[in-house]
Amino acid sequence: MMKLKKLGKTTSSINVEASEYGIWLFVEDKEYFLPYKEYPWFKKAKTSELNNVKFLFSNHLHWPDLDVDLELKSLKQPEKYPLIYKEK
C-alpha cells in the first residue's frame, strides 16, 4: 500500500485588495485586476471572505467562503477562457 507524505507549508502568498470597481489579486509575483462587472461574486464579499483564498495545485484559486474557484490560467490568458455569468 502506498502512503502519501504530508505536504510542507506553501511558499506562495496571495494578497487580495478590494477597490471600488473590483479586486486586485497578487499571486506568484504578478497582479491581476478582477472587475466586479466580470466577477460579481466578489462585490458584496466581506474582507475576511476575500482574504480566505487557497492556492491549490499551483494553478487553482479557491475561496471556500464564497464557493468560488478560478484557474490561474484564466487570469493569465482571459481571451482563452470566456467568462459568462448569469444572475439567478
PDB file of N, CA, C and O in Angstrom, chain B, residues numbered from 101:
ATOM      1  N   MET B 101       0.843  -1.173   0.000  1.00  0.00           N
ATOM      2  CA  MET B 101       0.000   0.000   0.000  1.00  0.00           C
ATOM      3  C   MET B 101       0.891   1.239   0.000  1.00  0.00           C
ATOM      4  O   MET B 101       1.811   1.358   0.808  1.00  0.00           O
ATOM      5  N   MET B 102       0.604   2.146  -0.909  1.00  0.00           N
ATOM      6  CA  MET B 102       1.397   3.369  -0.992  1.00  0.00           C
ATOM      7  C   MET B 102       0.801   4.428  -0.063  1.00  0.00           C
ATOM      8  O   MET B 102      -0.412   4.638  -0.038  1.00  0.00           O
ATOM      9  N   LYS B 103       1.676   5.091   0.699  1.00  0.00           N
ATOM     10  CA  LYS B 103       1.227   6.158   1.586  1.00  0.00           C
ATOM     11  C   LYS B 103       1.728   7.483   1.050  1.00  0.00           C
ATOM     12  O   LYS B 103       2.861   7.593   0.583  1.00  0.00           O
ATOM     13  N   LEU B 104       0.880   8.476   1.122  1.00  0.00           N
ATOM     14  CA  LEU B 104       1.273   9.811   0.705  1.00  0.00           C
ATOM     15  C   LEU B 104       1.935  10.533   1.862  1.00  0.00           C
ATOM     16  O   LEU B 104       1.512  10.405   3.011  1.00  0.00           O
ATOM     17  N   LYS B 105       2.962  11.281   1.556  1.00  0.00           N
ATOM     18  CA  LYS B 105       3.619  12.078   2.580  1.00  0.00           C
ATOM     19  C   LYS B 105       2.851  13.368   2.776  1.00  0.00           C
ATOM     20  O   LYS B 105       2.218  13.884   1.855  1.00  0.00           O
ATOM     21  N   LYS B 106       2.918  13.874   3.990  1.00  0.00           N
ATOM     22  CA  LYS B 106       2.273  15.143   4.284  1.00  0.00           C
ATOM     23  C   LYS B 106       3.025  16.261   3.571  1.00  0.00           C
ATOM     24  O   LYS B 106       4.254  16.322   3.618  1.00  0.00           O
ATOM     25  N   LEU B 107       2.278  17.143   2.912  1.00  0.00           N
ATOM     26  CA  LEU B 107       2.895  18.251   2.208  1.00  0.00           C
ATOM     27  C   LEU B 107       3.410  19.289   3.191  1.00  0.00           C
ATOM     28  O   LEU B 107       2.858  19.464   4.278  1.00  0.00           O
ATOM     29  N   GLY B 108       4.465  19.968   2.797  1.00  0.00           N
ATOM     30  CA  GLY B 108       5.007  21.045   3.616  1.00  0.00           C
ATOM     31  C   GLY B 108       4.191  22.306   3.468  1.00  0.00           C
ATOM     32  O   GLY B 108       3.188  22.331   2.755  1.00  0.00           O
ATOM     33  N   LYS B 109       4.624  23.353   4.141  1.00  0.00           N
ATOM     34  CA  LYS B 109       3.929  24.636   4.062  1.00  0.00           C
ATOM     35  C   LYS B 109       4.084  25.225   2.676  1.00  0.00           C
ATOM     36  O   LYS B 109       5.115  25.064   2.022  1.00  0.00           O
ATOM     37  N   THR B 110       3.047  25.906   2.244  1.00  0.00           N
ATOM     38  CA  THR B 110       3.116  26.571   0.952  1.00  0.00           C
ATOM     39  C   THR B 110       4.007  27.805   1.048  1.00  0.00           C
ATOM     40  O   THR B 110       4.004  28.502   2.062  1.00  0.00           O
ATOM     41  N   THR B 111       4.754  28.067   0.006  1.00  0.00           N
ATOM     42  CA  THR B 111       5.618  29.244  -0.006  1.00  0.00           C
ATOM     43  C   THR B 111       4.999  30.370  -0.812  1.00  0.00           C
ATOM     44  O   THR B 111       5.510  31.490  -0.805  1.00  0.00           O
ATOM     45  N   SER B 112       3.905  30.089  -1.506  1.00  0.00           N
ATOM     46  CA  SER B 112       3.227  31.117  -2.283  1.00  0.00           C
ATOM     47  C   SER B 112       2.347  31.951  -1.375  1.00  0.00           C
ATOM     48  O   SER B 112       1.669  31.434  -0.487  1.00  0.00           O
ATOM     49  N   SER B 113       2.372  33.226  -1.612  1.00  0.00           N
ATOM     50  CA  SER B 113       1.464  34.075  -0.867  1.00  0.00           C
ATOM     51  C   SER B 113       0.488  34.713  -1.839  1.00  0.00           C
ATOM     52  O   SER B 113       0.825  35.009  -2.985  1.00  0.00           O
ATOM     53  N   ILE B 114      -0.720  34.917  -1.356  1.00  0.00           N
ATOM     54  CA  ILE B 114      -1.763  35.536  -2.148  1.00  0.00           C
ATOM     55  C   ILE B 114      -2.261  36.728  -1.355  1.00  0.00           C
ATOM     56  O   ILE B 114      -2.574  36.610  -0.171  1.00  0.00           O
ATOM     57  N   ASN B 115      -2.334  37.865  -2.006  1.00  0.00           N
ATOM     58  CA  ASN B 115      -2.882  39.055  -1.380  1.00  0.00           C
ATOM     59  C   ASN B 115      -4.060  39.525  -2.206  1.00  0.00           C
ATOM     60  O   ASN B 115      -4.024  39.509  -3.437  1.00  0.00           O
ATOM     61  N   VAL B 116      -5.101  39.944  -1.511  1.00  0.00           N
ATOM     62  CA  VAL B 116      -6.302  40.439  -2.164  1.00  0.00           C
ATOM     63  C   VAL B 116      -6.603  41.815  -1.600  1.00  0.00           C
ATOM     64  O   VAL B 116      -6.612  42.008  -0.385  1.00  0.00           O
ATOM     65  N   GLU B 117      -6.849  42.769  -2.482  1.00  0.00           N
ATOM     66  CA  GLU B 117      -7.224  44.112  -2.066  1.00  0.00           C
ATOM     67  C   GLU B 117      -8.472  44.521  -2.837  1.00  0.00           C
ATOM     68  O   GLU B 117      -8.514  44.448  -4.065  1.00  0.00           O
ATOM     69  N   ALA B 118      -9.484  44.952  -2.097  1.00  0.00           N
ATOM     70  CA  ALA B 118     -10.728  45.383  -2.724  1.00  0.00           C
ATOM     71  C   ALA B 118     -10.657  46.864  -3.061  1.00  0.00           C
ATOM     72  O   ALA B 118     -10.048  47.652  -2.337  1.00  0.00           O
ATOM     73  N   SER B 119     -11.286  47.229  -4.165  1.00  0.00           N
ATOM     74  CA  SER B 119     -11.390  48.637  -4.547  1.00  0.00           C
ATOM     75  C   SER B 119     -12.853  48.915  -4.901  1.00  0.00           C
ATOM     76  O   SER B 119     -13.702  48.033  -4.773  1.00  0.00           O
ATOM     77  N   GLU B 120     -13.136  50.101  -5.332  1.00  0.00           N
ATOM     78  CA  GLU B 120     -14.498  50.482  -5.682  1.00  0.00           C
ATOM     79  C   GLU B 120     -15.020  49.715  -6.894  1.00  0.00           C
ATOM     80  O   GLU B 120     -16.222  49.478  -7.012  1.00  0.00           O
ATOM     81  N   TYR B 121     -14.113  49.326  -7.798  1.00  0.00           N
ATOM     82  CA  TYR B 121     -14.514  48.726  -9.066  1.00  0.00           C
ATOM     83  C   TYR B 121     -14.191  47.244  -9.219  1.00  0.00           C
ATOM     84  O   TYR B 121     -14.612  46.619 -10.192  1.00  0.00           O
ATOM     85  N   GLY B 122     -13.462  46.682  -8.287  1.00  0.00           N
ATOM     86  CA  GLY B 122     -13.089  45.280  -8.380  1.00  0.00           C
ATOM     87  C   GLY B 122     -12.068  44.925  -7.323  1.00  0.00           C
ATOM     88  O   GLY B 122     -11.856  45.676  -6.371  1.00  0.00           O
ATOM     89  N   ILE B 123     -11.442  43.786  -7.494  1.00  0.00           N
ATOM     90  CA  ILE B 123     -10.390  43.384  -6.545  1.00  0.00           C
ATOM     91  C   ILE B 123      -9.063  43.245  -7.282  1.00  0.00           C
ATOM     92  O   ILE B 123      -9.012  42.873  -8.455  1.00  0.00           O
ATOM     93  N   TRP B 124      -8.009  43.550  -6.567  1.00  0.00           N
ATOM     94  CA  TRP B 124      -6.650  43.307  -7.044  1.00  0.00           C
ATOM     95  C   TRP B 124      -6.192  42.018  -6.406  1.00  0.00           C
ATOM     96  O   TRP B 124      -6.316  41.832  -5.196  1.00  0.00           O
ATOM     97  N   LEU B 125      -5.671  41.142  -7.209  1.00  0.00           N
ATOM     98  CA  LEU B 125      -5.185  39.853  -6.753  1.00  0.00           C
ATOM     99  C   LEU B 125      -3.697  39.783  -7.055  1.00  0.00           C
ATOM    100  O   LEU B 125      -3.287  39.920  -8.208  1.00  0.00           O
ATOM    101  N   PHE B 126      -2.893  39.571  -6.032  1.00  0.00           N
ATOM    102  CA  PHE B 126      -1.449  39.441  -6.183  1.00  0.00           C
ATOM    103  C   PHE B 126      -1.071  37.998  -5.879  1.00  0.00           C
ATOM    104  O   PHE B 126      -1.212  37.530  -4.749  1.00  0.00           O
ATOM    105  N   VAL B 127      -0.589  37.302  -6.902  1.00  0.00           N
ATOM    106  CA  VAL B 127      -0.227  35.894  -6.736  1.00  0.00           C
ATOM    107  C   VAL B 127       0.955  35.578  -7.641  1.00  0.00           C
ATOM    108  O   VAL B 127       1.011  36.031  -8.784  1.00  0.00           O
ATOM    109  N   GLU B 128       1.889  34.806  -7.129  1.00  0.00           N
ATOM    110  CA  GLU B 128       3.095  34.422  -7.869  1.00  0.00           C
ATOM    111  C   GLU B 128       3.801  35.637  -8.468  1.00  0.00           C
ATOM    112  O   GLU B 128       4.180  35.626  -9.639  1.00  0.00           O
ATOM    113  N   ASP B 129       3.972  36.672  -7.666  1.00  0.00           N
ATOM    114  CA  ASP B 129       4.680  37.895  -8.067  1.00  0.00           C
ATOM    115  C   ASP B 129       4.035  38.612  -9.252  1.00  0.00           C
ATOM    116  O   ASP B 129       4.697  39.393  -9.936  1.00  0.00           O
ATOM    117  N   LYS B 130       2.756  38.356  -9.498  1.00  0.00           N
ATOM    118  CA  LYS B 130       2.025  39.040 -10.564  1.00  0.00           C
ATOM    119  C   LYS B 130       0.736  39.599  -9.980  1.00  0.00           C
ATOM    120  O   LYS B 130       0.212  39.104  -8.982  1.00  0.00           O
ATOM    121  N   GLU B 131       0.240  40.652 -10.637  1.00  0.00           N
ATOM    122  CA  GLU B 131      -1.017  41.220 -10.169  1.00  0.00           C
ATOM    123  C   GLU B 131      -2.080  41.137 -11.251  1.00  0.00           C
ATOM    124  O   GLU B 131      -1.795  41.247 -12.443  1.00  0.00           O
ATOM    125  N   TYR B 132      -3.305  40.941 -10.805  1.00  0.00           N
ATOM    126  CA  TYR B 132      -4.439  40.815 -11.698  1.00  0.00           C
ATOM    127  C   TYR B 132      -5.565  41.675 -11.141  1.00  0.00           C
ATOM    128  O   TYR B 132      -5.773  41.727  -9.929  1.00  0.00           O
ATOM    129  N   PHE B 133      -6.288  42.345 -12.026  1.00  0.00           N
ATOM    130  CA  PHE B 133      -7.456  43.102 -11.619  1.00  0.00           C
ATOM    131  C   PHE B 133      -8.696  42.351 -12.066  1.00  0.00           C
ATOM    132  O   PHE B 133      -8.839  42.030 -13.246  1.00  0.00           O
ATOM    133  N   LEU B 134      -9.581  42.074 -11.144  1.00  0.00           N
ATOM    134  CA  LEU B 134     -10.822  41.364 -11.425  1.00  0.00           C
ATOM    135  C   LEU B 134     -11.979  42.334 -11.192  1.00  0.00           C
ATOM    136  O   LEU B 134     -12.398  42.536 -10.053  1.00  0.00           O
ATOM    137  N   PRO B 135     -12.497  42.933 -12.265  1.00  0.00           N
ATOM    138  CA  PRO B 135     -13.589  43.900 -12.105  1.00  0.00           C
ATOM    139  C   PRO B 135     -14.882  43.205 -11.648  1.00  0.00           C
ATOM    140  O   PRO B 135     -15.176  42.078 -12.047  1.00  0.00           O
ATOM    141  N   TYR B 136     -15.632  43.905 -10.811  1.00  0.00           N
ATOM    142  CA  TYR B 136     -16.893  43.340 -10.321  1.00  0.00           C
ATOM    143  C   TYR B 136     -17.865  43.046 -11.458  1.00  0.00           C
ATOM    144  O   TYR B 136     -18.699  42.147 -11.349  1.00  0.00           O
ATOM    145  N   LYS B 137     -17.763  43.789 -12.528  1.00  0.00           N
ATOM    146  CA  LYS B 137     -18.656  43.567 -13.671  1.00  0.00           C
ATOM    147  C   LYS B 137     -18.485  42.150 -14.224  1.00  0.00           C
ATOM    148  O   LYS B 137     -19.455  41.513 -14.636  1.00  0.00           O
ATOM    149  N   GLU B 138     -17.247  41.670 -14.228  1.00  0.00           N
ATOM    150  CA  GLU B 138     -16.960  40.332 -14.744  1.00  0.00           C
ATOM    151  C   GLU B 138     -16.890  39.270 -13.654  1.00  0.00           C
ATOM    152  O   GLU B 138     -17.045  38.082 -13.936  1.00  0.00           O
ATOM    153  N   TYR B 139     -16.658  39.686 -12.417  1.00  0.00           N
ATOM    154  CA  TYR B 139     -16.545  38.770 -11.278  1.00  0.00           C
ATOM    155  C   TYR B 139     -17.466  39.257 -10.161  1.00  0.00           C
ATOM    156  O   TYR B 139     -16.980  39.638  -9.096  1.00  0.00           O
ATOM    157  N   PRO B 140     -18.782  39.256 -10.376  1.00  0.00           N
ATOM    158  CA  PRO B 140     -19.723  39.879  -9.432  1.00  0.00           C
ATOM    159  C   PRO B 140     -19.798  39.225  -8.058  1.00  0.00           C
ATOM    160  O   PRO B 140     -20.227  39.866  -7.098  1.00  0.00           O
ATOM    161  N   TRP B 141     -19.394  37.976  -7.944  1.00  0.00           N
ATOM    162  CA  TRP B 141     -19.490  37.297  -6.653  1.00  0.00           C
ATOM    163  C   TRP B 141     -18.532  37.893  -5.621  1.00  0.00           C
ATOM    164  O   TRP B 141     -18.673  37.617  -4.430  1.00  0.00           O
ATOM    165  N   PHE B 142     -17.567  38.701  -6.047  1.00  0.00           N
ATOM    166  CA  PHE B 142     -16.645  39.339  -5.100  1.00  0.00           C
ATOM    167  C   PHE B 142     -17.168  40.682  -4.587  1.00  0.00           C
ATOM    168  O   PHE B 142     -16.668  41.186  -3.581  1.00  0.00           O
ATOM    169  N   LYS B 143     -18.155  41.266  -5.250  1.00  0.00           N
ATOM    170  CA  LYS B 143     -18.596  42.632  -4.946  1.00  0.00           C
ATOM    171  C   LYS B 143     -19.118  42.797  -3.518  1.00  0.00           C
ATOM    172  O   LYS B 143     -18.772  43.765  -2.841  1.00  0.00           O
ATOM    173  N   LYS B 144     -19.927  41.881  -3.070  1.00  0.00           N
ATOM    174  CA  LYS B 144     -20.523  42.003  -1.732  1.00  0.00           C
ATOM    175  C   LYS B 144     -19.800  41.168  -0.681  1.00  0.00           C
ATOM    176  O   LYS B 144     -20.280  41.019   0.443  1.00  0.00           O
ATOM    177  N   ALA B 145     -18.656  40.632  -1.047  1.00  0.00           N
ATOM    178  CA  ALA B 145     -17.908  39.775  -0.117  1.00  0.00           C
ATOM    179  C   ALA B 145     -17.266  40.603   0.995  1.00  0.00           C
ATOM    180  O   ALA B 145     -16.834  41.736   0.781  1.00  0.00           O
ATOM    181  N   LYS B 146     -17.218  40.021   2.163  1.00  0.00           N
ATOM    182  CA  LYS B 146     -16.534  40.638   3.298  1.00  0.00           C
ATOM    183  C   LYS B 146     -15.029  40.506   3.088  1.00  0.00           C
ATOM    184  O   LYS B 146     -14.564  39.624   2.365  1.00  0.00           O
ATOM    185  N   THR B 147     -14.290  41.382   3.720  1.00  0.00           N
ATOM    186  CA  THR B 147     -12.825  41.333   3.630  1.00  0.00           C
ATOM    187  C   THR B 147     -12.301  39.973   4.068  1.00  0.00           C
ATOM    188  O   THR B 147     -11.399  39.421   3.438  1.00  0.00           O
ATOM    189  N   SER B 148     -12.857  39.438   5.136  1.00  0.00           N
ATOM    190  CA  SER B 148     -12.400  38.130   5.622  1.00  0.00           C
ATOM    191  C   SER B 148     -12.662  37.029   4.600  1.00  0.00           C
ATOM    192  O   SER B 148     -11.873  36.091   4.486  1.00  0.00           O
ATOM    193  N   GLU B 149     -13.767  37.133   3.856  1.00  0.00           N
ATOM    194  CA  GLU B 149     -14.079  36.142   2.832  1.00  0.00           C
ATOM    195  C   GLU B 149     -13.139  36.263   1.632  1.00  0.00           C
ATOM    196  O   GLU B 149     -12.711  35.256   1.069  1.00  0.00           O
ATOM    197  N   LEU B 150     -12.823  37.493   1.248  1.00  0.00           N
ATOM    198  CA  LEU B 150     -11.880  37.705   0.135  1.00  0.00           C
ATOM    199  C   LEU B 150     -10.491  37.198   0.474  1.00  0.00           C
ATOM    200  O   LEU B 150      -9.805  36.622  -0.370  1.00  0.00           O
ATOM    201  N   ASN B 151     -10.080  37.418   1.720  1.00  0.00           N
ATOM    202  CA  ASN B 151      -8.728  37.021   2.127  1.00  0.00           C
ATOM    203  C   ASN B 151      -8.596  35.537   2.420  1.00  0.00           C
ATOM    204  O   ASN B 151      -7.482  35.024   2.532  1.00  0.00           O
ATOM    205  N   ASN B 152      -9.713  34.845   2.544  1.00  0.00           N
ATOM    206  CA  ASN B 152      -9.664  33.408   2.766  1.00  0.00           C
ATOM    207  C   ASN B 152      -9.629  32.711   1.408  1.00  0.00           C
ATOM    208  O   ASN B 152     -10.618  32.134   0.956  1.00  0.00           O
ATOM    209  N   VAL B 153      -8.473  32.783   0.780  1.00  0.00           N
ATOM    210  CA  VAL B 153      -8.282  32.177  -0.537  1.00  0.00           C
ATOM    211  C   VAL B 153      -7.137  31.169  -0.447  1.00  0.00           C
ATOM    212  O   VAL B 153      -6.114  31.430   0.185  1.00  0.00           O
ATOM    213  N   LYS B 154      -7.318  30.051  -1.068  1.00  0.00           N
ATOM    214  CA  LYS B 154      -6.313  28.973  -1.078  1.00  0.00           C
ATOM    215  C   LYS B 154      -5.749  28.839  -2.484  1.00  0.00           C
ATOM    216  O   LYS B 154      -6.470  28.956  -3.475  1.00  0.00           O
ATOM    217  N   PHE B 155      -4.458  28.592  -2.549  1.00  0.00           N
ATOM    218  CA  PHE B 155      -3.776  28.360  -3.824  1.00  0.00           C
ATOM    219  C   PHE B 155      -3.465  26.875  -3.892  1.00  0.00           C
ATOM    220  O   PHE B 155      -2.578  26.391  -3.189  1.00  0.00           O
ATOM    221  N   LEU B 156      -4.190  26.150  -4.736  1.00  0.00           N
ATOM    222  CA  LEU B 156      -4.077  24.699  -4.808  1.00  0.00           C
ATOM    223  C   LEU B 156      -3.475  24.259  -6.133  1.00  0.00           C
ATOM    224  O   LEU B 156      -3.785  24.826  -7.181  1.00  0.00           O
ATOM    225  N   PHE B 157      -2.642  23.283  -6.088  1.00  0.00           N
ATOM    226  CA  PHE B 157      -2.088  22.640  -7.274  1.00  0.00           C
ATOM    227  C   PHE B 157      -1.335  23.599  -8.193  1.00  0.00           C
ATOM    228  O   PHE B 157      -1.216  23.330  -9.388  1.00  0.00           O
ATOM    229  N   SER B 158      -0.833  24.691  -7.670  1.00  0.00           N
ATOM    230  CA  SER B 158      -0.065  25.696  -8.426  1.00  0.00           C
ATOM    231  C   SER B 158      -0.837  26.299  -9.591  1.00  0.00           C
ATOM    232  O   SER B 158      -0.237  26.899 -10.483  1.00  0.00           O
ATOM    233  N   ASN B 159      -2.151  26.149  -9.595  1.00  0.00           N
ATOM    234  CA  ASN B 159      -2.927  26.710 -10.696  1.00  0.00           C
ATOM    235  C   ASN B 159      -4.363  27.050 -10.295  1.00  0.00           C
ATOM    236  O   ASN B 159      -5.077  27.691 -11.066  1.00  0.00           O
ATOM    237  N   HIS B 160      -4.783  26.648  -9.145  1.00  0.00           N
ATOM    238  CA  HIS B 160      -6.191  26.728  -8.770  1.00  0.00           C
ATOM    239  C   HIS B 160      -6.364  27.644  -7.564  1.00  0.00           C
ATOM    240  O   HIS B 160      -5.745  27.427  -6.523  1.00  0.00           O
ATOM    241  N   LEU B 161      -7.203  28.668  -7.702  1.00  0.00           N
ATOM    242  CA  LEU B 161      -7.533  29.570  -6.600  1.00  0.00           C
ATOM    243  C   LEU B 161      -8.924  29.208  -6.094  1.00  0.00           C
ATOM    244  O   LEU B 161      -9.861  29.063  -6.878  1.00  0.00           O
ATOM    245  N   HIS B 162      -9.049  29.066  -4.784  1.00  0.00           N
ATOM    246  CA  HIS B 162     -10.313  28.633  -4.196  1.00  0.00           C
ATOM    247  C   HIS B 162     -10.665  29.521  -3.009  1.00  0.00           C
ATOM    248  O   HIS B 162      -9.884  29.655  -2.067  1.00  0.00           O
ATOM    249  N   TRP B 163     -11.861  30.130  -3.064  1.00  0.00           N
ATOM    250  CA  TRP B 163     -12.412  30.918  -1.966  1.00  0.00           C
ATOM    251  C   TRP B 163     -13.521  30.083  -1.336  1.00  0.00           C
ATOM    252  O   TRP B 163     -14.655  30.119  -1.813  1.00  0.00           O
ATOM    253  N   PRO B 164     -13.224  29.331  -0.276  1.00  0.00           N
ATOM    254  CA  PRO B 164     -14.228  28.428   0.293  1.00  0.00           C
ATOM    255  C   PRO B 164     -15.453  29.145   0.853  1.00  0.00           C
ATOM    256  O   PRO B 164     -16.563  28.620   0.763  1.00  0.00           O
ATOM    257  N   ASP B 165     -15.277  30.327   1.427  1.00  0.00           N
ATOM    258  CA  ASP B 165     -16.414  31.053   1.999  1.00  0.00           C
ATOM    259  C   ASP B 165     -17.376  31.558   0.923  1.00  0.00           C
ATOM    260  O   ASP B 165     -18.563  31.747   1.187  1.00  0.00           O
ATOM    261  N   LEU B 166     -16.868  31.771  -0.272  1.00  0.00           N
ATOM    262  CA  LEU B 166     -17.673  32.306  -1.367  1.00  0.00           C
ATOM    263  C   LEU B 166     -18.074  31.241  -2.374  1.00  0.00           C
ATOM    264  O   LEU B 166     -18.881  31.498  -3.267  1.00  0.00           O
ATOM    265  N   ASP B 167     -17.512  30.045  -2.235  1.00  0.00           N
ATOM    266  CA  ASP B 167     -17.729  28.946  -3.177  1.00  0.00           C
ATOM    267  C   ASP B 167     -17.347  29.377  -4.595  1.00  0.00           C
ATOM    268  O   ASP B 167     -18.091  29.166  -5.552  1.00  0.00           O
ATOM    269  N   VAL B 168     -16.165  29.986  -4.698  1.00  0.00           N
ATOM    270  CA  VAL B 168     -15.644  30.469  -5.979  1.00  0.00           C
ATOM    271  C   VAL B 168     -14.327  29.760  -6.267  1.00  0.00           C
ATOM    272  O   VAL B 168     -13.474  29.625  -5.390  1.00  0.00           O
ATOM    273  N   ASP B 169     -14.174  29.310  -7.507  1.00  0.00           N
ATOM    274  CA  ASP B 169     -12.945  28.674  -7.961  1.00  0.00           C
ATOM    275  C   ASP B 169     -12.523  29.312  -9.284  1.00  0.00           C
ATOM    276  O   ASP B 169     -13.341  29.509 -10.183  1.00  0.00           O
ATOM    277  N   LEU B 170     -11.243  29.628  -9.384  1.00  0.00           N
ATOM    278  CA  LEU B 170     -10.690  30.176 -10.625  1.00  0.00           C
ATOM    279  C   LEU B 170      -9.360  29.508 -10.914  1.00  0.00           C
ATOM    280  O   LEU B 170      -8.577  29.242 -10.002  1.00  0.00           O
ATOM    281  N   GLU B 171      -9.111  29.243 -12.162  1.00  0.00           N
ATOM    282  CA  GLU B 171      -7.794  28.752 -12.559  1.00  0.00           C
ATOM    283  C   GLU B 171      -6.921  29.952 -12.858  1.00  0.00           C
ATOM    284  O   GLU B 171      -7.368  30.912 -13.484  1.00  0.00           O
ATOM    285  N   LEU B 172      -5.693  29.900 -12.417  1.00  0.00           N
ATOM    286  CA  LEU B 172      -4.762  30.990 -12.661  1.00  0.00           C
ATOM    287  C   LEU B 172      -4.574  31.217 -14.156  1.00  0.00           C
ATOM    288  O   LEU B 172      -4.360  32.348 -14.592  1.00  0.00           O
ATOM    289  N   LYS B 173      -4.654  30.152 -14.938  1.00  0.00           N
ATOM    290  CA  LYS B 173      -4.534  30.273 -16.398  1.00  0.00           C
ATOM    291  C   LYS B 173      -5.602  31.206 -16.969  1.00  0.00           C
ATOM    292  O   LYS B 173      -5.345  31.931 -17.930  1.00  0.00           O
ATOM    293  N   SER B 174      -6.782  31.189 -16.388  1.00  0.00           N
ATOM    294  CA  SER B 174      -7.865  32.036 -16.896  1.00  0.00           C
ATOM    295  C   SER B 174      -7.602  33.514 -16.619  1.00  0.00           C
ATOM    296  O   SER B 174      -8.142  34.379 -17.310  1.00  0.00           O
ATOM    297  N   LEU B 175      -6.789  33.805 -15.626  1.00  0.00           N
ATOM    298  CA  LEU B 175      -6.415  35.195 -15.347  1.00  0.00           C
ATOM    299  C   LEU B 175      -5.231  35.634 -16.198  1.00  0.00           C
ATOM    300  O   LEU B 175      -5.116  36.800 -16.577  1.00  0.00           O
ATOM    301  N   LYS B 176      -4.361  34.684 -16.488  1.00  0.00           N
ATOM    302  CA  LYS B 176      -3.190  34.999 -17.318  1.00  0.00           C
ATOM    303  C   LYS B 176      -3.573  35.188 -18.781  1.00  0.00           C
ATOM    304  O   LYS B 176      -3.002  36.036 -19.467  1.00  0.00           O
ATOM    305  N   GLN B 177      -4.534  34.405 -19.260  1.00  0.00           N
ATOM    306  CA  GLN B 177      -4.956  34.455 -20.664  1.00  0.00           C
ATOM    307  C   GLN B 177      -6.484  34.462 -20.746  1.00  0.00           C
ATOM    308  O   GLN B 177      -7.083  33.477 -21.179  1.00  0.00           O
ATOM    309  N   PRO B 178      -7.119  35.563 -20.335  1.00  0.00           N
ATOM    310  CA  PRO B 178      -8.589  35.580 -20.286  1.00  0.00           C
ATOM    311  C   PRO B 178      -9.260  35.384 -21.639  1.00  0.00           C
ATOM    312  O   PRO B 178     -10.399  34.920 -21.698  1.00  0.00           O
ATOM    313  N   GLU B 179      -8.575  35.730 -22.726  1.00  0.00           N
ATOM    314  CA  GLU B 179      -9.175  35.559 -24.049  1.00  0.00           C
ATOM    315  C   GLU B 179      -9.436  34.090 -24.385  1.00  0.00           C
ATOM    316  O   GLU B 179     -10.291  33.783 -25.216  1.00  0.00           O
ATOM    317  N   LYS B 180      -8.707  33.192 -23.744  1.00  0.00           N
ATOM    318  CA  LYS B 180      -8.890  31.762 -23.987  1.00  0.00           C
ATOM    319  C   LYS B 180      -9.979  31.154 -23.096  1.00  0.00           C
ATOM    320  O   LYS B 180     -10.398  30.015 -23.303  1.00  0.00           O
ATOM    321  N   TYR B 181     -10.432  31.932 -22.100  1.00  0.00           N
ATOM    322  CA  TYR B 181     -11.414  31.444 -21.137  1.00  0.00           C
ATOM    323  C   TYR B 181     -12.548  32.457 -21.008  1.00  0.00           C
ATOM    324  O   TYR B 181     -12.616  33.185 -20.018  1.00  0.00           O
ATOM    325  N   PRO B 182     -13.431  32.510 -21.990  1.00  0.00           N
ATOM    326  CA  PRO B 182     -14.517  33.487 -21.897  1.00  0.00           C
ATOM    327  C   PRO B 182     -15.390  33.204 -20.675  1.00  0.00           C
ATOM    328  O   PRO B 182     -15.836  32.079 -20.452  1.00  0.00           O
ATOM    329  N   LEU B 183     -15.615  34.239 -19.908  1.00  0.00           N
ATOM    330  CA  LEU B 183     -16.384  34.118 -18.681  1.00  0.00           C
ATOM    331  C   LEU B 183     -17.805  34.599 -18.939  1.00  0.00           C
ATOM    332  O   LEU B 183     -18.024  35.726 -19.381  1.00  0.00           O
ATOM    333  N   ILE B 184     -18.756  33.733 -18.657  1.00  0.00           N
ATOM    334  CA  ILE B 184     -20.150  34.100 -18.832  1.00  0.00           C
ATOM    335  C   ILE B 184     -20.846  33.879 -17.502  1.00  0.00           C
ATOM    336  O   ILE B 184     -20.927  32.758 -16.999  1.00  0.00           O
ATOM    337  N   TYR B 185     -21.348  34.975 -16.944  1.00  0.00           N
ATOM    338  CA  TYR B 185     -22.017  34.905 -15.658  1.00  0.00           C
ATOM    339  C   TYR B 185     -23.454  35.374 -15.832  1.00  0.00           C
ATOM    340  O   TYR B 185     -23.717  36.403 -16.455  1.00  0.00           O
ATOM    341  N   LYS B 186     -24.371  34.607 -15.275  1.00  0.00           N
ATOM    342  CA  LYS B 186     -25.777  34.981 -15.307  1.00  0.00           C
ATOM    343  C   LYS B 186     -26.306  34.931 -13.891  1.00  0.00           C
ATOM    344  O   LYS B 186     -26.137  33.932 -13.190  1.00  0.00           O
ATOM    345  N   GLU B 187     -26.955  36.021 -13.465  1.00  0.00           N
ATOM    346  CA  GLU B 187     -27.543  36.036 -12.133  1.00  0.00           C
ATOM    347  C   GLU B 187     -28.748  35.120 -12.116  1.00  0.00           C
ATOM    348  O   GLU B 187     -29.444  34.950 -13.117  1.00  0.00           O
ATOM    349  N   LYS B 188     -28.972  34.541 -10.962  1.00  0.00           N
ATOM    350  CA  LYS B 188     -30.121  33.639 -10.806  1.00  0.00           C
ATOM    351  C   LYS B 188     -31.381  34.436 -10.597  1.00  0.00           C
ATOM    352  O   LYS B 188     -32.458  33.860 -10.445  1.00  0.00           O
TER     353      LYS B 188
END
